[in-house]
């Protein structure tokens, strides 16, 4: 494979994102800890899938959850 093909393949792989996000990574991406993440999960605000002992959030579900959050409303003093 030539250098151009390697560069193209790398560029394509860079834009590809996995459909499943590890639960710990999802919590970290969103700026909260595992305890808060499990509270969100236990309140059924988001659903997860299991593969063996590992817990994952589906990318579409993560986007749905984020879009369901209320907008910031500044407090007027």
Secondary structure, DSSP 8 states (H G I E B T S, - for coil): --HHHHHHHHHHHHH---SEEEHHHHHHHTT--HHHHHHHHHTTSS--EEETTEEEEEHHHHHHHHHHS--------
